[in-house]
Amino acid sequence: MDVLMYLFLAALLIPANIFMIKWHRSGILPLWASGILLAILGVGLGFVVGGILVGPGNAGQGGSLMAAFVGLITVANGLIHFLIGLIIVIGKLFTKKNTQV
């Protein structure tokens, strides 16, 4: 069961990271905004995975731990993208040259 959750997490985060970087490079969505979006969706994803793994009336301690793990890793990934995007924006502000003569 653990291997399936790790594969699910990899199948979720690898394409999400690729699309976030593509959207940032093409100018569709800033990296900091997509990081916030992923962090918000990570909370919902944790609840959905928990609802799937832990049925109603079932204790499901292992499933609830894996759901919390998936949610926390997804939120952490979103926060990392947010911080990197924020650093890029701040770096562009300080390296912007004044071209007025």
Helices and strands as residue ranges (DSSP letters): H 2-26, H 31-53, H 61-95
